[in-house]
């Protein structure tokens, strides 16, 4: 099930003329499954896109969405699980969650979601600002807009340090939500062991591109969830690589891996991993005439975390776990613990 905001908007954009409702978490006290800024969409037939909890609230939210759509009213909902004696909603996190439900209407320009969808599709990032008019009753009084970042470059992962916050402009209150396109993973090498890596990344709603010019590798039917790029490494354009957030080099060929690292080194990609044990890493870096310190982002070689297992799916989990931690700032560049020392080449 897709949960990234762009995936939700892709489905919504197919029939925006339907009377949808947008639910967004505006604030949280204590712990909760999702954080402020999380969004969910409801259509008038009961279809839902996304989630705001682990399944505790969605059925009740669907009922409120129908009410909001029928009345075109803005609803402010509070779910309180701080009282252990109140089991009304079975919230497992024990926090208090405030949610605003707003119908999407032509009168409120669908809260700016068409522009937001367009910009995320193009790979841009910025802030989605949703009005917090607590005095508004009719949804037509609400507004939403996308504010692009100052740069024309696609988002770099460190922009995720921004958090959803409430702000006041021209005497109006807004919820400012950082938004970005899905992470883009480049896999350099289209062998059998790259297939579970691509599939798992797609399950995370990441964009995946497999780079391999060899005719017997990176066949489209082996990677149904990925884009295939057959351009030789020496001919790859720099802007193709700078669009990536992360890269895993796994050609199982010393020369090709060296060429891939040479192409990736000048970029600001947040995470670059090289498959294989330490002695193979040294050979590849030697061929590329590079050192680990010359990579600006997190360079992992051997790739991944020491989670155990040697089959392709286990290797994929270990690499994606580490990559996910780097992109979400749970693992820093200087963290050398739990590296995975493989015997694979």
C-alpha positions in Angstrom: 0.0 0.0 0.0 1.4 3.4 -1.0 1.7 6.0 1.7 4.0 8.7 0.4 2.1 12.0 -0.1 2.9 11.9 -3.9 1.5 8.4 -4.2 -1.7 9.6 -2.5 -2.0 12.6 -4.8 -1.3 10.5 -7.9 -4.5 8.6 -7.1 -6.5 11.6 -6.0 -5.5 13.5 -9.2 -7.3 10.9 -11.3 -10.7 12.1 -10.1 -10.2 15.4 -8.3 -13.7 16.5 -9.1 -15.1 14.1 -6.6 -16.0 15.5 -3.2 -12.9 14.4 -1.3 -12.0 15.4 2.2 -8.4 16.0 3.5 -7.6 15.1 7.1 -4.3 16.4 8.6 -2.8 16.0 12.0 -2.4 19.5 13.4 -0.8 18.8 16.7 0.1 16.0 19.1 0.6 15.8 22.8 2.6 12.9 24.0 3.3 10.0 21.7 1.4 9.1 18.5 1.8 6.8 15.5 2.0 9.7 13.0 3.3 13.2 13.6 1.9 16.6 12.9 1.6 17.2 9.1 0.6 13.6 8.3 -2.3 13.7 5.7 -5.0 11.3 4.6 -7.7 11.6 1.9 -11.3 10.3 1.9 -13.7 10.1 -1.1 -17.5 10.2 -0.8 -17.8 6.5 -1.3 -15.6 5.7 1.7 -12.3 5.1 -0.1 -9.3 6.1 1.9 -5.8 7.1 0.8 -3.0 7.1 3.4 -3.2 6.6 7.2 -3.0 8.8 10.3 -2.6 6.0 12.9 -1.9 2.3 13.0 -5.5 1.5 12.3 -7.0 2.9 15.5 -8.7 6.0 14.1 -9.4 5.4 10.4 -12.9 3.9 10.8 -14.1 6.8 12.9 -12.3 9.3 10.6 -14.2 7.8 7.7 -17.5 8.6 9.4 -16.4 12.2 10.1 -15.2 12.5 6.5 -18.6 11.6 5.2 -20.1 14.3 7.5 -17.6 16.9 6.4 -18.2 16.2 2.7 -22.0 16.2 3.0 -22.1 19.5 5.0 -19.0 21.1 3.5 -18.0 22.0 7.0 -14.5 22.1 8.6 -14.2 19.6 11.5 -11.8 19.8 14.4 -11.4 16.4 16.0 -9.5 15.3 19.1 -8.6 11.7 20.0 -7.4 11.4 23.6 -5.7 8.2 24.8 -4.0 9.7 27.8 -6.9 8.4 29.9 -6.1 4.7 30.3 -9.7 4.1 31.5 -11.1 5.4 28.2 -10.9 2.6 25.6 -13.1 4.3 23.0 -10.5 4.4 20.3 -7.9 1.8 21.4 -5.0 4.2 20.8 -1.9 2.3 21.5 0.5 5.2 21.8 -1.2 6.9 24.7 -1.1 10.4 23.3 -3.6 13.2 22.4 -4.0 13.8 18.6 -5.7 16.8 17.1 -6.9 16.4 13.5 -8.5 18.9 11.1 -10.9 17.5 8.4 -11.5 19.8 5.4 -13.6 19.1 2.3 -11.8 19.7 -1.0 -13.9 22.1 -3.1 -13.6 24.3 -6.1 -14.3 27.2 -3.8 -11.1 26.6 -1.8 -9.2 25.6 -4.9 -8.8 22.1 -3.6 -6.5 23.5 -0.9 -3.7 23.9 -3.5 -3.2 20.2 -3.9 -3.1 20.3 -7.7 0.0 22.6 -7.6 1.5 20.5 -4.8 1.0 17.4 -6.8 2.6 19.0 -9.9 5.7 20.2 -8.0 6.3 16.9 -6.2 6.0 15.1 -9.5 8.7 17.3 -10.9 11.0 16.4 -8.0 10.9 19.7 -6.1 10.5 20.4 -2.4 9.3 23.1 -0.1 6.5 23.8 2.3 2.8 23.1 2.1 1.0 25.8 4.1 -2.6 25.0 5.2 -4.7 27.7 6.8 -5.7 27.0 10.5 -8.8 29.2 10.6 -10.4 27.9 13.7 -13.3 30.3 13.2 -14.1 28.9 9.8 -17.1 26.7 9.5 -17.5 26.4 5.7 -14.7 24.7 3.9 -14.7 27.4 1.2 -13.0 29.7 3.7 -10.0 27.5 3.9 -6.9 27.7 1.8 -3.7 25.8 1.1 -0.6 26.5 -1.0 2.8 25.2 -2.0 5.8 27.4 -1.3 8.8 26.2 -3.2 12.2 26.2 -1.7 14.8 28.8 -2.6 16.7 26.4 -4.8 15.7 24.9 -8.2 17.6 21.7 -7.3 15.7 18.6 -6.2 15.7 18.2 -2.5 18.7 17.0 -0.7 18.1 14.7 2.3 19.3 17.1 4.9 16.2 19.3 4.2 14.2 16.7 6.1 15.5 18.2 9.3 12.6 20.7 8.9 9.6 19.9 11.1 5.9 20.8 10.7 5.2 23.9 12.6 2.5 26.5 13.1 3.1 30.0 12.0 1.3 33.3 11.7 1.4 35.6 8.7 -0.7 38.7 8.1 -2.7 37.8 11.2 -3.6 34.4 9.8 -2.4 31.0 11.3 -1.0 28.3 9.1 0.3 24.8 9.5 3.6 24.7 7.5 4.4 21.1 6.4 7.8 20.2 4.8 7.1 18.2 1.7 9.4 16.5 -0.8 9.3 14.0 -3.7 10.0 10.4 -2.8 13.7 9.3 -2.2 15.4 8.3 -5.4 17.7 5.2 -5.2 20.1 4.4 -7.9 21.3 0.8 -8.2 24.4 0.3 -10.3 24.3 -3.3 -11.4 21.2 -5.2 -12.6 22.0 -8.7 -11.4 19.8 -11.2 -9.6 20.7 -9.9 -6.2 19.6 -6.3 -7.1 16.0 -7.4 -7.6 15.0 -7.7 -4.0 16.8 -4.4 -3.3 14.7 -2.6 -6.0 11.5 -4.3 -4.8 11.9 -3.4 -1.2 12.8 0.2 -2.0 9.6 0.4 -4.1 7.7 -0.9 -1.1 9.0 2.2 0.8 7.5 4.3 -2.0 11.0 5.2 -3.2 11.8 5.9 -6.8 14.3 3.3 -8.2 16.6 3.5 -11.2 18.8 0.5 -12.2 21.9 1.5 -14.2 23.6 -1.3 -16.2 24.6 -1.1 -19.9 25.2 -4.9 -20.2 22.7 -6.6 -22.4 22.2 -9.6 -20.1 21.6 -7.5 -17.0 18.9 -5.0 -15.9 16.1 -6.5 -18.0 12.8 -4.7 -17.6 10.8 -7.8 -16.7 13.3 -8.5 -13.8 12.7 -5.0 -12.4 9.1 -4.2 -13.0 9.1 -1.4 -10.3 12.2 0.4 -11.5 13.3 2.5 -14.4 16.1 1.0 -16.4 19.0 3.1 -17.7 21.3 1.3 -20.2 23.6 4.3 -20.8 27.3 3.3 -20.3 28.7 4.8 -17.1 31.2 7.0 -19.0 28.3 8.7 -20.8 26.0 9.3 -17.9 25.1 13.0 -17.6 25.8 14.6 -14.2 22.3 15.8 -13.8 21.1 12.2 -14.0 23.2 11.4 -11.0 22.5 14.5 -9.0 18.8 13.6 -9.0 19.7 10.6 -6.8 19.4 10.6 -3.0 21.2 7.3 -2.6 23.3 4.9 -4.7 24.3 1.2 -4.3 27.1 -0.1 -6.4 26.8 -3.8 -7.1 28.0 -4.7 -10.6 30.1 -7.6 -9.4 32.8 -6.3 -11.7 35.8 -4.4 -10.4 36.2 -2.1 -13.4 32.5 -1.3 -13.6 32.3 -0.6 -9.9 35.3 1.7 -10.2 33.6 3.6 -13.0 30.4 3.9 -11.0 32.3 5.3 -8.0 34.2 7.7 -10.2 30.9 9.0 -11.6 29.2 9.3 -8.2 32.1 10.9 -6.2 31.6 14.5 -7.5 27.9 14.5 -6.4 26.4 15.4 -3.1 24.5 12.1 -2.9 23.7 11.4 0.8 24.4 7.7 0.8 26.7 5.6 -1.4 27.3 1.9 -0.7 29.7 -0.5 -2.4 28.9 -4.3 -2.2 31.7 -6.6 -1.1 34.3 -7.1 1.7 37.0 -4.7 2.7 39.8 -6.0 0.5 37.6 -5.8 -2.6 36.6 -2.2 -1.6 40.3 -1.3 -1.5 40.8 -2.7 -5.0 37.8 -0.8 -6.4 38.9 2.4 -4.8 42.4 1.9 -6.1 41.2 1.4 -9.7 39.1 4.6 -9.3 42.0 6.4 -7.7 39.8 7.5 -4.9 39.7 7.3 -1.1 36.7 6.9 1.2 37.3 10.4 2.6 36.6 11.9 -0.9 32.9 11.2 -0.8 30.9 14.0 0.7 28.0 11.9 1.9 27.9 8.6 3.9 30.1 6.1 2.1 29.4 2.5 3.2 31.8 -0.2 2.1 31.2 -3.0 3.0 27.6 -2.0 2.4 24.9 -2.2 5.0 24.4 -3.1 8.6 25.5 -6.3 10.3 22.0 -7.9 10.6 23.0 -11.4 9.7 22.0 -13.5 6.7 23.6 -13.9 3.3 20.8 -14.4 0.8 19.9 -11.5 -1.5 16.8 -10.5 0.5 18.9 -10.3 3.7 21.6 -8.3 2.0 18.9 -5.9 0.7 17.4 -5.4 4.1 20.8 -4.6 5.6 21.6 -2.1 2.9 18.1 -0.4 2.9 18.1 -0.3 6.7 21.3 1.7 6.8 20.3 3.8 3.8 17.0 4.6 5.4 18.8 5.6 8.7 21.1 8.0 6.8 18.4 9.6 4.8 16.3 10.1 7.9 19.3 11.3 10.0 19.3 8.4 12.4 22.8 7.4 11.2 25.5 10.0 10.7 28.5 10.1 8.4 30.9 9.2 11.2 29.0 6.2 12.5 31.1 3.2 11.8 29.3 0.7 14.0 27.4 -2.3 12.7 29.0 -2.2 9.2 28.4 -5.4 7.3 31.7 -7.2 6.5 30.8 -9.5 3.6 32.6 -12.2 1.7 30.5 -11.5 -1.3 32.0 -9.9 -4.5 
